[in-house]
């Protein structure tokens, strides 16, 4: 699933890492990332790639559980 999310991010938000992070947060969490989340997640995305970034989002409590 992380690979598929990575492909989607590359197709739908190819311009910048910040756009990819924002799109991914909307898709997985249903909200925009905070400024701090955007900074941290963008750095991780740049260092480790889209698939690793997607795995992080898929393992967040906000993605796994519904309040």
Secondary structure, 3 states (H helix, E strand, C coil): CHHHHHHHHHHHCCCCHHHHHHHHHHHHHCCCCCHHHHHHHHHHHHHHCHHHHHHHHHCCHHHHCCC
